[in-house]
Amino acid sequence: MKEAGFPLGVLLLFGVAYITDYSIILLIKGGNLSSTNTYQELVRKTYGLVGYLILSTLQFLYPFIVGPDNVLTDRRFIILLTTIIFTLPISLYRDIAKLGKVSLISLILTIVILIIVMVRTVTFSPQVPKSENAWIFAKSNAVQAVGVMSFAFICNHNSFLIYGSLEEPTLKNWSRVTHVSVSLAVVISIVFAACGYMTFTGYTEGDIFENYCRDDNLATFGRFCYGVTVILTFPLECFVTREVIANVFFHGSLSTVFHIVVTVVIIAVATGVSLVYDCLGIVLELNGVLSATPLVFIIPTACYLRLSKERWNHSDNLISCLILVVGVLVMTVGFVLTILHPQECSHGKEMFYCFPSNVSFHNSTLPP
């Protein structure tokens, strides 16, 4: 919302949600037309080895582009500890259906975080000064905003895995699951974005919890919940990356030993990136335009157009062409703008309005 302008941002978010919904169903249609049951097989059948390698690279890269003197409060120690104790064991599952309960817990925690952000909109927003031109309709960084939104909505890379886990994997059931899932996601995203932006306007950070004061216990609990959702969500992304490695290098199957080794390597590399770099905004933008946008906008539509036997003016073909063009535009322009105008990062710094000289903030969930 900060990058695009609040009103335009809301419209763009609905647009990205629609495109995500449409392209996910388009993937399964393409799979049925080509008699394939994975994203990689679909692209290989339609665009050969070159397309297969490009998709594999994008799918592989997607999960990676995510008292100070006491070791127990050091972010690096906490990341290593939680990775070893929680993320690694969950990521070792072979069956994606077994991650269903984990995903449900993550969803529940997301609702908890949403409630916290809504409460703080009421109790904290009056004490945060509004930035200049906070409510302008549109801003020049709208394309970068689309990249971030694409990152938030992307699930195309594991669509075939989830489709195969359905009790009755039919296009009708898949369409219903997709519509419900994306609708719920867009409602949560709109409320998050609206409440977050209304509270902090132009001061909004890539990670909204960077905006809350350190002595805000409610926000600290929200940070904890957010950390848990990341721990529970990453295994889904690891599952896809591992499948890419298995398909490219091991003909689609991994022995128990290689399954463990590959999983450990994936998590070790991702953890290493998170230990070295801690600024979320630029990661969201680059991953959005370089990985999420092709996976959501470009590749599903390109595959469908190659496989479709309908007339050129059929609605599915026309919509696919439009999404494809938009995707290429967002990817190209978004990348250039992200390099020229990267988001500023203030990770770990107390925001100016948290100091007593600027604001008097009482740590309470009740309105002042």
Backbone torsions as a table, in degrees:
resi	resn	phi	psi	omega
1	MET	NA	-38.1	179.3
2	LYS	-64.8	-40.0	-176.5
3	GLU	-74.3	-37.7	-172.5
4	ALA	-94.9	-21.0	-167.5
5	GLY	97.1	135.5	-169.6
6	PHE	-58.7	-53.0	-178.2
7	PRO	-62.2	-46.0	178.9
8	LEU	-65.3	-36.3	179.0
9	GLY	-59.8	-40.7	177.8
10	VAL	-62.7	-44.7	179.5
11	LEU	-63.5	-42.5	179.7
12	LEU	-64.4	-37.3	-179.7
13	LEU	-63.8	-41.8	175.8
14	PHE	-64.2	-38.3	178.9
15	GLY	-63.7	-45.0	178.6
16	VAL	-63.9	-39.0	178.6
17	ALA	-62.7	-43.1	178.8
18	TYR	-62.7	-44.4	-179.3
19	ILE	-64.4	-40.3	177.7
20	THR	-60.7	-48.6	179.3
21	ASP	-57.5	-46.5	-176.7
22	TYR	-66.1	-43.9	-175.0
23	SER	-72.2	-30.8	177.5
24	ILE	-64.0	-44.7	178.3
25	ILE	-67.8	-36.5	178.4
26	LEU	-60.9	-36.1	177.8
27	LEU	-59.6	-46.8	-178.8
28	ILE	-67.9	-37.2	175.2
29	LYS	-60.3	-44.1	178.2
30	GLY	-63.2	-39.0	177.0
31	GLY	-62.2	-39.9	178.3
32	ASN	-68.0	-39.3	179.6
33	LEU	-66.8	-33.5	-176.1
34	SER	-100.6	0.5	-178.6
35	SER	57.7	42.5	176.6
36	THR	-119.7	157.4	-178.1
37	ASN	-130.1	18.9	170.7
38	THR	-139.3	156.8	178.9
39	TYR	-60.0	-42.6	-177.8
40	GLN	-66.7	-42.4	178.5
41	GLU	-61.9	-40.3	179.3
42	LEU	-59.7	-48.3	-178.2
43	VAL	-68.5	-37.6	179.7
44	ARG	-64.3	-37.8	-178.9
45	LYS	-72.1	-30.7	-176.7
46	THR	-92.9	-33.5	-175.2
47	TYR	-128.0	13.7	172.3
48	GLY	71.4	-163.8	-175.0
49	LEU	-64.6	-39.0	-178.9
50	VAL	-61.2	-48.5	178.0
51	GLY	-61.8	-39.8	179.6
52	TYR	-60.9	-44.5	-179.1
53	LEU	-69.5	-37.0	177.6
54	ILE	-63.7	-47.3	179.4
55	LEU	-62.5	-44.2	-179.4
56	SER	-59.5	-40.7	178.7
57	THR	-63.7	-45.2	-179.9
58	LEU	-63.7	-44.2	179.9
59	GLN	-65.6	-37.3	-178.8
60	PHE	-68.1	-40.3	-175.2
61	LEU	-76.0	-24.3	-170.5
62	TYR	-54.0	-47.1	-177.7
63	PRO	-68.9	-14.0	-174.9
64	PHE	-92.1	-30.4	-176.1
65	ILE	-76.9	31.5	165.8
66	VAL	-113.2	NA	NA
67	GLY	NA	105.0	-169.5
68	PRO	-51.7	-24.1	-177.9
69	ASP	-86.9	-7.3	-179.9
70	ASN	-93.4	127.0	-176.6
71	VAL	-60.6	-28.0	-177.9
72	LEU	-70.9	-15.1	177.8
73	THR	-109.0	4.2	179.1
74	ASP	-77.8	130.3	-175.7
75	ARG	-60.9	-36.2	-178.9
76	ARG	-66.9	-41.5	178.3
77	PHE	-64.1	-43.1	-179.2
78	ILE	-64.2	-41.9	179.3
79	ILE	-61.5	-47.6	179.9
80	LEU	-62.3	-43.9	-177.6
81	LEU	-63.7	-49.7	-178.3
82	THR	-67.7	-32.3	178.0
83	THR	-64.5	-45.8	-178.0
84	ILE	-69.7	-41.6	-174.2
85	ILE	-80.7	-37.5	-172.3
86	PHE	-114.0	-57.7	-171.8
87	THR	-62.0	-46.6	-177.5
88	LEU	-61.8	-50.5	179.6
89	PRO	-59.5	-41.5	-179.6
90	ILE	-67.1	-36.2	-177.8
91	SER	-69.9	-15.7	-177.8
92	LEU	-79.0	-8.0	176.7
93	TYR	-58.5	141.0	177.5
94	ARG	-93.9	-26.7	-176.2
95	ASP	-102.6	117.4	-177.5
96	ILE	-65.3	-24.7	179.4
97	ALA	-63.7	-27.5	-179.7
98	LYS	-71.0	-12.2	178.0
99	LEU	-86.8	3.6	-178.5
100	GLY	-59.7	-46.3	-179.3
101	LYS	-66.6	-37.2	177.4
102	VAL	-62.0	-42.9	179.1
103	SER	-64.7	-36.0	178.7
104	LEU	-64.2	-42.6	177.4
105	ILE	-61.4	-41.9	179.0
106	SER	-61.6	-40.8	178.8
107	LEU	-63.9	-43.4	179.2
108	ILE	-61.2	-43.7	178.8
109	LEU	-65.5	-33.4	176.2
110	THR	-61.4	-41.2	177.6
111	ILE	-64.1	-39.7	177.9
112	VAL	-61.0	-46.1	178.8
113	ILE	-61.2	-40.9	179.7
114	LEU	-60.4	-42.7	178.9
115	ILE	-62.9	-40.7	179.1
116	ILE	-61.7	-44.7	179.6
117	VAL	-63.8	-38.6	178.6
118	MET	-65.6	-42.6	178.9
119	VAL	-62.0	-43.8	-178.3
120	ARG	-70.8	-21.4	174.3
121	THR	-63.6	-38.2	-179.8
122	VAL	-76.7	-43.2	-171.5
123	THR	-90.1	-23.8	-173.2
124	PHE	-111.8	-27.7	-175.5
125	SER	-55.1	-41.6	-178.6
126	PRO	-62.0	-18.6	-175.5
127	GLN	-98.1	-0.9	178.2
128	VAL	-105.8	120.4	-179.8
129	PRO	-64.1	145.9	-179.5
130	LYS	-86.0	140.6	-179.6
131	SER	-75.1	165.7	179.9
132	GLU	-67.9	140.5	-179.7
133	ASN	54.5	39.7	-175.9
134	ALA	-64.7	-29.9	-173.3
135	TRP	-112.3	23.6	175.5
136	ILE	-63.5	147.0	-173.0
137	PHE	-64.7	-45.2	-175.6
138	ALA	-143.2	152.0	177.3
139	LYS	-128.2	166.3	-173.3
140	SER	-71.3	-16.6	-177.6
141	ASN	-94.6	23.9	-176.3
142	ALA	-60.6	-36.3	-178.7
143	VAL	-65.1	-40.1	175.6
144	GLN	-61.9	-35.9	178.5
145	ALA	-63.1	-38.5	178.0
146	VAL	-62.4	-38.1	177.1
147	GLY	-61.2	-44.2	178.4
148	VAL	-63.8	-42.5	178.5
149	MET	-62.6	-39.4	178.3
150	SER	-61.7	-40.3	176.7
151	PHE	-59.2	-41.9	-177.1
152	ALA	-67.6	-33.1	-173.6
153	PHE	-97.2	-11.8	-171.8
154	ILE	-62.3	128.8	171.4
155	CYS	-148.8	8.6	-178.6
156	ASN	-61.4	-34.6	-174.6
157	HIS	-67.4	-21.7	175.4
158	ASN	-114.8	17.4	-177.7
159	SER	-62.2	-46.4	-178.7
160	PHE	-64.9	-35.7	178.4
161	LEU	-63.3	-43.8	-179.7
162	ILE	-72.6	-38.9	177.1
163	TYR	-57.5	-42.4	179.7
164	GLY	-69.8	-19.5	-179.8
165	SER	-86.1	-8.1	178.1
166	LEU	-66.4	146.4	177.8
167	GLU	-63.2	-39.2	176.0
168	GLU	-125.6	88.7	-177.3
169	PRO	-75.8	79.2	176.2
170	THR	-115.0	159.3	-179.4
171	LEU	-61.9	-35.3	179.6
172	LYS	-64.6	-47.9	178.9
173	ASN	-64.7	-40.2	179.8
174	TRP	-63.9	-40.9	178.9
175	SER	-62.9	-41.3	179.8
176	ARG	-64.8	-45.8	178.6
177	VAL	-61.0	-42.5	-179.3
178	THR	-63.9	-47.4	-179.2
179	HIS	-59.6	-45.4	-178.8
180	VAL	-65.7	-44.6	-177.4
181	SER	-64.3	-48.4	-178.0
182	VAL	-68.0	-36.8	178.0
183	SER	-62.6	-44.4	177.9
184	LEU	-63.7	-41.0	-179.7
185	ALA	-63.6	-39.8	-177.4
186	VAL	-71.9	-34.5	176.8
187	VAL	-64.0	-47.1	178.9
188	ILE	-61.5	-43.2	-178.2
189	SER	-65.0	-42.8	-179.8
190	ILE	-63.0	-44.7	-179.2
191	VAL	-65.9	-44.3	176.4
192	PHE	-56.4	-52.3	-175.3
193	ALA	-63.2	-45.0	-177.7
194	ALA	-64.5	-47.6	-178.5
195	CYS	-66.3	-42.7	179.9
196	GLY	-63.9	-45.2	-177.8
197	TYR	-71.6	-37.6	178.6
198	MET	-64.3	-28.9	179.4
199	THR	-78.3	-45.1	-169.5
200	PHE	-115.5	-10.3	-179.0
201	THR	41.7	-124.9	-173.7
202	GLY	-69.9	-7.7	179.1
203	TYR	-91.2	3.7	-177.1
204	THR	-63.3	130.2	177.9
205	GLU	-90.6	165.9	176.5
206	GLY	-58.8	-37.7	172.1
207	ASP	-106.0	111.2	-172.9
208	ILE	-60.9	-26.7	-179.5
209	PHE	-70.3	-13.4	172.0
210	GLU	-67.9	-19.2	-176.5
211	ASN	-82.4	-21.5	-177.6
212	TYR	-83.1	153.1	-177.3
213	CYS	-72.2	152.4	-175.6
214	ARG	-66.4	-29.1	-178.3
215	ASP	-90.4	13.7	178.5
216	ASP	-88.9	100.7	-175.6
217	ASN	-65.6	-34.8	179.1
218	LEU	-65.2	-43.1	177.8
219	ALA	-65.8	-35.9	177.7
220	THR	-63.5	-39.5	175.2
221	PHE	-63.9	-37.8	175.8
222	GLY	-63.1	-39.5	176.5
223	ARG	-60.9	-40.8	178.4
224	PHE	-62.1	-46.8	179.4
225	CYS	-61.5	-39.7	179.5
226	TYR	-63.9	-42.4	177.4
227	GLY	-60.2	-40.4	179.4
228	VAL	-65.7	-40.1	179.4
229	THR	-63.6	-36.3	177.2
230	VAL	-65.1	-43.2	178.6
231	ILE	-59.6	-39.5	-176.1
232	LEU	-83.0	-20.7	-178.5
233	THR	-87.8	-35.2	-175.1
234	PHE	-56.7	-37.8	179.3
235	PRO	-55.0	-32.1	176.2
236	LEU	-63.0	-42.5	179.3
237	GLU	-70.4	-37.4	177.4
238	CYS	-62.4	-37.9	179.4
239	PHE	-57.9	-44.6	-179.0
240	VAL	-67.8	-46.0	-179.9
241	THR	-60.8	-40.7	178.3
242	ARG	-64.4	-38.1	178.8
243	GLU	-65.2	-37.9	177.6
244	VAL	-60.5	-47.1	179.4
245	ILE	-61.9	-42.4	-180.0
246	ALA	-62.6	-41.6	-178.4
247	ASN	-71.0	-39.2	-175.8
248	VAL	-77.6	-40.5	-171.7
249	PHE	-110.8	-19.6	-173.9
250	PHE	-126.4	22.7	175.8
251	HIS	56.9	32.0	170.6
252	GLY	93.3	-6.2	-179.0
253	SER	-138.8	145.6	179.4
254	LEU	-121.7	136.5	172.5
255	SER	-69.2	168.5	-178.6
256	THR	-58.3	-43.3	-179.0
257	VAL	-64.0	-48.2	-179.2
258	PHE	-68.3	-32.2	176.2
259	HIS	-58.7	-45.4	179.6
260	ILE	-68.8	-44.4	-177.6
261	VAL	-63.0	-47.6	-179.0
262	VAL	-62.9	-42.1	179.1
263	THR	-61.5	-45.1	180.0
264	VAL	-62.6	-41.4	-179.6
265	VAL	-64.3	-45.9	179.6
266	ILE	-57.7	-49.1	-177.3
267	ILE	-67.8	-36.8	179.4
268	ALA	-63.2	-43.5	-179.9
269	VAL	-66.4	-46.4	179.8
270	ALA	-62.0	-41.6	178.3
271	THR	-64.5	-40.1	178.3
272	GLY	-59.7	-42.1	178.0
273	VAL	-62.0	-43.7	-177.8
274	SER	-68.4	-28.4	177.9
275	LEU	-73.2	-33.7	-176.3
276	VAL	-81.8	-37.9	-172.9
277	TYR	-126.3	132.5	-174.0
278	ASP	-127.2	13.6	-179.9
279	CYS	-97.2	112.2	-170.0
280	LEU	-77.2	-36.1	-172.2
281	GLY	-56.7	-51.9	-177.6
282	ILE	-66.3	-31.8	177.5
283	VAL	-65.6	-43.5	178.6
284	LEU	-61.8	-43.1	-177.3
285	GLU	-67.7	-48.8	-178.3
286	LEU	-66.2	-44.6	178.5
287	ASN	-64.4	-36.0	179.9
288	GLY	-63.8	-48.9	-175.1
289	VAL	-79.4	-31.7	-174.8
290	LEU	-92.2	-27.1	-176.4
291	SER	-118.3	-55.0	-175.6
292	ALA	-65.2	-43.8	-178.4
293	THR	-60.2	-47.8	176.0
294	PRO	-61.4	-38.9	-177.4
295	LEU	-70.7	-29.3	-178.4
296	VAL	-94.3	-47.6	-171.3
297	PHE	-91.5	-46.6	-164.1
298	ILE	-90.5	-57.3	-171.1
299	ILE	-65.9	-46.4	179.3
300	PRO	-58.8	-42.7	-178.6
301	THR	-70.1	-39.6	179.6
302	ALA	-63.3	-40.5	178.3
303	CYS	-64.9	-44.7	-178.3
304	TYR	-64.1	-43.0	-179.6
305	LEU	-62.4	-34.6	179.4
306	ARG	-70.2	-32.8	-175.1
307	LEU	-93.9	-23.1	-173.2
308	SER	-64.0	137.0	177.1
309	LYS	-105.7	6.7	178.4
310	GLU	-75.4	162.8	176.2
311	ARG	-62.7	155.0	-175.2
312	TRP	-59.7	-27.9	-177.9
313	ASN	-94.0	12.3	175.1
314	HIS	-65.4	145.7	-174.2
315	SER	-56.9	-41.2	180.0
316	ASP	-62.2	-39.0	179.4
317	ASN	-69.3	-41.2	-179.3
318	LEU	-66.4	-44.6	178.9
319	ILE	-64.6	-40.3	179.2
320	SER	-62.4	-41.5	177.6
321	CYS	-61.9	-43.0	-179.6
322	LEU	-63.8	-45.1	179.7
323	ILE	-63.8	-39.4	179.0
324	LEU	-60.7	-46.2	179.9
325	VAL	-63.8	-44.9	178.6
326	VAL	-60.8	-41.6	-179.8
327	GLY	-62.0	-44.8	178.3
328	VAL	-62.2	-40.9	180.0
329	LEU	-64.6	-47.4	-179.0
330	VAL	-62.9	-42.6	-178.5
331	MET	-64.0	-45.6	-176.2
332	THR	-71.2	-55.6	-177.5
333	VAL	-66.3	-40.7	-179.5
334	GLY	-60.6	-40.9	179.7
335	PHE	-64.9	-45.1	-179.7
336	VAL	-61.5	-46.1	-178.8
337	LEU	-66.5	-36.4	179.6
338	THR	-65.5	-38.6	178.1
339	ILE	-70.2	-41.1	-177.4
340	LEU	-76.6	-34.9	-176.0
341	HIS	-132.5	68.4	-179.6
342	PRO	-68.6	153.4	177.2
343	GLN	-66.8	141.6	173.4
344	GLU	-76.3	152.8	-177.2
345	CYS	-128.5	135.0	177.5
346	SER	-129.4	43.2	-175.9
347	HIS	-58.4	129.2	175.6
348	GLY	82.9	-4.4	-178.8
349	LYS	-93.5	140.6	176.7
350	GLU	-74.3	131.9	-179.9
351	MET	-69.9	150.6	-172.9
352	PHE	-60.0	-32.0	-176.4
353	TYR	-77.3	-3.0	179.4
354	CYS	-87.9	-14.3	-178.9
355	PHE	-79.3	144.3	-177.7
356	PRO	-54.7	-30.4	-178.1
357	SER	-71.1	-18.4	-177.7
358	ASN	-106.8	-33.4	-175.3
359	VAL	-155.7	147.0	174.6
360	SER	-106.8	103.5	-174.9
361	PHE	-114.0	117.1	178.6
362	HIS	-93.2	133.3	-176.8
363	ASN	-74.8	81.9	-176.1
364	SER	-145.3	150.8	176.5
365	THR	-89.3	1.0	-179.2
366	LEU	-99.1	147.6	177.9
367	PRO	-61.0	141.6	-179.9
368	PRO	-65.8	NA	NA
